Amino acid sequence: MQLYEFGPTRSIRMRWMLQELGVDFESVTVNLRAGEHRHPDFLKLNPAGKIPVLVDGDLVLTESVAIMLYLAEKYLDKGLVPTDIKHRAQVNRWLLFAVTELEQPLWRISRHTALYPEHLRLPAEVSLARQNFTDMVAVMEDHMQGCQFMVGNTVTVADFVCAYTLDWANEIRLLDGCPQLLRYMERMYARPNAPLRIAAAIANVNT
Ligand SMILES: N[C@@H](CCC(=O)N[C@@H](CS)C(=O)NCC(=O)O)C(=O)O
């Protein structure tokens, strides 16, 4: 199995999944800063020019959450996705909540503060996205009252996606009003097979 990845990106959550599963994999670095994701060879794997990508035999899979669900189902015995249909529905709910309600505002903030050329950046979009994030993360903060994990009493694929997304938010001080989520995220990253935090991954590629 090969994971196409690059330090401080969404490939962190993929790596987290593989490390928790204890599966052997080969890491292939796609240096985004050097534009390697636009190389024709890479575009054959993912025409969207984005990482992560998983190659497992003849399967080439893009979209990090789809990859994580594939792995959870491939290694069903590891219990990272519930077999109970109602618990699984809740896992899907939090996965989708994380990537739509939380990640999208974070992504808009990243684009309008750093990724877009300066003349295309809209400060009003950043304020709106911060507000959108704050409104939605309050729902997750309430949900986590008294909970160890997003769903049920054991870790699931939803926890890796949610904890990574919360680390991203924390990088831009958007979790200051969410003590439950801060504690949850710290607990998740204290797991022995957790990946690097985003700040450490950035420091790594800068050295
Ligand atoms: N929805 C995709 C998003 C992938 C994505 O946007 N990856 C970023 C890194 S975090 C990327 O490769 N960006 C390169 C680019 O947009 O040019 C997923 O979750 O896999």
The ligand as a Tripos MOL2 file, in Angstrom:
@<TRIPOS>MOLECULE
LIG
   20    19     1     0     0
SMALL
NO_CHARGES

@<TRIPOS>ATOM
      1 N1        -11.3400   16.8270   -0.1620 N.3       1 LIG1
      2 C1         -9.9740   16.4560   -0.3870 C.3       1 LIG1
      3 C2         -9.1110   17.6970   -0.2610 C.3       1 LIG1
      4 C3         -7.6850   17.4130   -0.6160 C.3       1 LIG1
      5 C4         -6.8720   18.7000   -0.6020 C.2       1 LIG1
      6 O1         -7.3820   19.8200   -0.8040 O.2       1 LIG1
      7 N2         -5.5500   18.5350   -0.4360 N.am      1 LIG1
      8 C5         -4.6790   19.6750   -0.4300 C.3       1 LIG1
      9 C6         -3.6810   19.5630    0.6860 C.3       1 LIG1
     10 S1         -4.4930   19.6320    2.2380 S.3       1 LIG1
     11 C7         -3.9250   19.7090   -1.7490 C.2       1 LIG1
     12 O2         -3.4500   18.6940   -2.2040 O.2       1 LIG1
     13 N3         -3.8190   20.8810   -2.3340 N.am      1 LIG1
     14 C8         -3.1040   21.1010   -3.5540 C.3       1 LIG1
     15 C9         -3.8000   22.1290   -4.4120 C.2       1 LIG1
     16 O3         -4.9810   22.4260   -4.1360 O.co2     1 LIG1
     17 O4         -3.1790   22.6220   -5.3370 O.co2     1 LIG1
     18 C10        -9.5410   15.3670    0.6000 C.2       1 LIG1
     19 O5        -10.0160   15.4020    1.7490 O.co2     1 LIG1
     20 O6         -8.7450   14.4950    0.2350 O.co2     1 LIG1
@<TRIPOS>BOND
     1     1     2 1
     2     2     3 1
     3     2    18 1
     4     3     4 1
     5     4     5 1
     6     5     6 2
     7     5     7 1
     8     7     8 1
     9     8     9 1
    10     8    11 1
    11     9    10 1
    12    11    12 2
    13    11    13 1
    14    13    14 1
    15    14    15 1
    16    15    16 2
    17    15    17 1
    18    18    19 2
    19    18    20 1
@<TRIPOS>SUBSTRUCTURE
     1 LIG1         1 GROUP 0 **** ****
